[in-house]
Amino acid sequence: QLQASGGGLVQAGGSLRLSCAAHGRTFSTHVMGWFRQVPGKEREFVAQISWSGSTSYADSVKGRFTIYRDNAYNTVYLQMNILKPEDTAVYYCAAGSSTFDYWGQGTLVTVSS
């Protein structure tokens, strides 16, 4: 129901935009978010946006990443700027009301130094 895309290989300092499109149902009243995971480590929170547009970010990405949504297209985006090698991970989008109950497949972001 959630399909993430936009990952790839980028040099440090570069930018990428991830997209997460919802299919089969609408998530316009849900919180939508992005998480990331490095092999061997726990999945970590990156950013989230409420149905009204309120956002929150992990400290590690504040000022560099921006989450926004287009409810008309049932899509959430993650604009990632000034990427660092430590941002390398598989990024997952998620949606939910009180908890993140819906998850997409991951998209790999690799930042080279």
C-alpha positions in Angstrom: 0.0 0.0 0.0 3.0 2.3 0.5 5.6 2.4 -2.3 8.9 4.3 -1.7 11.2 5.4 -4.4 14.0 7.9 -5.1 17.0 6.3 -3.5 20.3 6.0 -5.1 24.0 6.8 -5.0 25.0 10.4 -4.3 28.2 12.2 -3.2 28.5 13.8 0.1 27.0 17.3 0.0 24.5 16.3 -2.6 20.7 16.0 -2.5 18.1 13.4 -3.1 14.3 13.4 -2.9 12.5 10.3 -1.7 8.8 9.7 -2.5 6.3 7.5 -0.9 3.1 6.9 -2.8 0.1 5.3 -1.1 -2.1 3.0 -3.2 -5.4 1.3 -2.4 -6.4 3.7 0.4 -6.0 7.3 1.5 -3.7 8.3 4.3 -4.7 12.0 4.3 -5.8 11.8 7.9 -2.8 9.8 9.1 0.6 10.7 10.3 3.2 9.8 7.7 6.9 9.3 8.4 10.3 8.2 7.3 12.6 5.9 9.1 16.0 4.4 8.1 18.0 1.4 9.0 21.6 0.4 8.6 22.4 -3.3 8.5 23.1 -4.6 12.0 21.5 -1.6 13.6 17.9 -0.8 14.8 15.6 1.1 12.6 15.6 4.8 13.5 13.2 7.7 13.2 14.0 10.3 10.6 11.0 12.6 10.2 7.2 12.7 10.4 4.3 14.9 9.3 0.8 15.1 10.6 -2.3 15.4 8.6 -2.3 19.1 9.3 1.3 19.6 8.3 3.1 19.6 11.6 6.5 18.2 11.3 9.2 16.7 13.6 12.7 15.6 12.8 15.5 13.6 14.3 18.3 15.8 15.6 20.7 14.3 13.1 18.8 15.5 10.1 17.3 18.9 11.3 18.1 21.7 8.9 19.1 19.3 6.2 16.0 17.2 5.5 12.5 18.4 4.8 9.3 16.2 4.9 6.2 17.3 3.1 3.1 15.8 1.8 0.6 16.1 -1.0 -2.7 14.7 0.1 -4.2 15.2 -3.3 -1.7 12.7 -4.6 -1.6 10.6 -1.5 2.2 11.0 -1.4 4.8 12.0 1.2 8.3 13.3 0.3 11.6 13.6 2.0 13.9 16.2 0.5 17.4 15.4 1.7 20.1 18.0 1.3 23.7 18.3 2.4 23.9 14.5 2.6 26.6 12.8 4.7 28.1 9.4 4.5 26.3 8.6 7.8 23.0 9.1 6.1 23.6 5.9 4.1 20.8 3.5 4.9 17.7 1.9 3.7 14.9 4.4 4.0 11.3 3.3 4.8 8.1 5.3 4.7 5.3 4.6 7.1 1.8 5.8 8.0 -0.6 5.4 10.9 -2.9 7.1 13.3 -1.6 6.5 16.8 1.2 4.1 15.7 2.8 3.5 12.4 0.8 0.5 11.2 1.6 0.7 7.5 5.0 0.3 6.0 6.5 0.5 2.6 9.4 -1.4 1.2 12.7 0.3 1.6 14.7 2.4 -0.8 18.5 2.4 -0.5 20.4 5.7 -0.1 24.1 5.5 -0.4 26.2 8.6 0.2 29.8 8.4 -0.9 32.6 10.4 0.8 
